[in-house]
Amino acid sequence: MIGTIFVFCAGMLFLQRQRNKAQKAGEGYGTELRNEPETAEDLELPNPWLALSPLLLVGIMNLLFTHWIPQWYGKTHSLSLPAWQHR
């Protein structure tokens, strides 16, 4: 836990230092960007569920396999590889 706090604090100090350095150099996010394409007003975006469907599929399949695999192979299963038998 102490290591986590140290890494977080060191990272935040570094980011703040870089931010101050960029601000002193006159850098920023910019309000007048050039070479940015115009967004079409009649742009039709895909359904957000399309983006979430792989995550849902992985979650559902993980749940199903958690229940199915013990039925197929038993509650425990061990793998013995031929290379390990010569030890």
LUMTI-459057 format. One record per residue (C-alpha): residue in three letters; x, y negated, z. Coordinates in Angstrom, 1 decimal. Layout:
# LUMTI-459057
+-----+--------+--------+--------+
!  aa !      u !      v !      w !
+-----+--------+--------+--------+
! ALA !      X !      Y !      Z !
...
+-----+--------+--------+--------+
***
This chain:
# LUMTI-459057
+-----+--------+--------+--------+
!  aa !      u !      v !      w !
+-----+--------+--------+--------+
! MET !    0.0 !    0.0 !    0.0 !
! ILE !    2.9 !   -2.4 !    0.8 !
! GLY !    4.4 !   -1.7 !   -2.6 !
! THR !    1.1 !   -2.4 !   -4.3 !
! ILE !    0.8 !   -5.8 !   -2.5 !
! PHE !    4.4 !   -6.6 !   -3.4 !
! VAL !    4.0 !   -5.8 !   -7.1 !
! PHE !    0.8 !   -7.8 !   -7.2 !
! CYS !    2.3 !  -10.8 !   -5.5 !
! ALA !    5.5 !  -10.7 !   -7.6 !
! GLY !    3.4 !  -10.5 !  -10.8 !
! MET !    1.2 !  -13.4 !   -9.8 !
! LEU !    4.2 !  -15.5 !   -8.9 !
! PHE !    5.7 !  -14.7 !  -12.3 !
! LEU !    2.5 !  -15.6 !  -14.2 !
! GLN !    2.1 !  -18.8 !  -12.2 !
! ARG !    5.7 !  -19.8 !  -13.0 !
! GLN !    5.2 !  -19.1 !  -16.7 !
! ARG !    1.9 !  -21.1 !  -16.7 !
! ASN !    3.6 !  -24.1 !  -15.1 !
! LYS !    6.6 !  -23.8 !  -17.5 !
! ALA !    4.2 !  -23.7 !  -20.5 !
! GLN !    2.1 !  -26.6 !  -19.2 !
! LYS !    5.3 !  -28.8 !  -18.7 !
! ALA !    6.3 !  -28.0 !  -22.3 !
! GLY !    2.9 !  -29.2 !  -23.5 !
! GLU !    1.7 !  -25.8 !  -24.4 !
! GLY !   -1.9 !  -24.6 !  -23.9 !
! TYR !   -4.7 !  -22.7 !  -25.3 !
! GLY !   -5.4 !  -25.4 !  -27.9 !
! THR !   -8.7 !  -27.0 !  -28.7 !
! GLU !   -8.1 !  -27.7 !  -32.4 !
! LEU !   -7.1 !  -24.4 !  -34.0 !
! ARG !   -6.1 !  -24.2 !  -37.6 !
! ASN !   -6.5 !  -21.3 !  -40.0 !
! GLU !   -9.4 !  -19.9 !  -38.1 !
! PRO !  -12.1 !  -18.4 !  -40.3 !
! GLU !  -15.6 !  -19.7 !  -39.9 !
! THR !  -18.1 !  -17.3 !  -38.4 !
! ALA !  -21.1 !  -16.7 !  -40.6 !
! GLU !  -24.4 !  -17.7 !  -39.0 !
! ASP !  -26.3 !  -14.8 !  -40.4 !
! LEU !  -23.8 !  -12.3 !  -39.2 !
! GLU !  -25.5 !   -9.2 !  -37.9 !
! LEU !  -23.5 !   -7.4 !  -35.1 !
! PRO !  -23.8 !   -3.7 !  -34.5 !
! ASN !  -25.8 !   -2.3 !  -31.6 !
! PRO !  -23.7 !   -2.5 !  -28.3 !
! TRP !  -24.8 !    1.1 !  -27.5 !
! LEU !  -22.8 !    2.2 !  -30.5 !
! ALA !  -19.6 !    1.1 !  -28.7 !
! LEU !  -20.7 !    2.7 !  -25.4 !
! SER !  -21.7 !    6.0 !  -27.0 !
! PRO !  -18.2 !    7.6 !  -26.9 !
! LEU !  -17.9 !    6.8 !  -23.1 !
! LEU !  -21.3 !    8.2 !  -22.4 !
! LEU !  -20.5 !   11.3 !  -24.5 !
! VAL !  -17.3 !   11.9 !  -22.6 !
! GLY !  -19.0 !   11.5 !  -19.2 !
! ILE !  -21.9 !   13.8 !  -20.2 !
! MET !  -19.6 !   16.5 !  -21.6 !
! ASN !  -17.3 !   16.3 !  -18.6 !
! LEU !  -20.3 !   16.9 !  -16.3 !
! LEU !  -21.6 !   19.8 !  -18.5 !
! PHE !  -18.2 !   21.5 !  -18.7 !
! THR !  -17.8 !   21.2 !  -15.0 !
! HIS !  -20.8 !   23.4 !  -14.6 !
! TRP !  -20.4 !   25.6 !  -17.6 !
! ILE !  -16.7 !   26.6 !  -17.3 !
! PRO !  -16.9 !   28.3 !  -13.9 !
! GLN !  -19.8 !   30.4 !  -15.3 !
! TRP !  -17.7 !   31.5 !  -18.3 !
! TYR !  -14.4 !   32.1 !  -16.5 !
! GLY !  -15.3 !   32.5 !  -12.9 !
! LYS !  -14.6 !   30.0 !  -10.1 !
! THR !  -10.9 !   30.4 !  -10.4 !
! HIS !   -8.7 !   31.1 !  -13.4 !
! SER !   -4.9 !   31.5 !  -13.6 !
! LEU !   -2.7 !   31.3 !  -16.6 !
! SER !    0.4 !   33.4 !  -16.8 !
! LEU !    2.7 !   32.5 !  -19.6 !
! PRO !    5.2 !   35.1 !  -21.0 !
! ALA !    8.2 !   32.8 !  -20.5 !
! TRP !    7.4 !   32.6 !  -16.8 !
! GLN !    7.5 !   36.4 !  -16.2 !
! HIS !   11.3 !   36.6 !  -16.8 !
! ARG !   12.1 !   34.4 !  -13.8 !
+-----+--------+--------+--------+
***
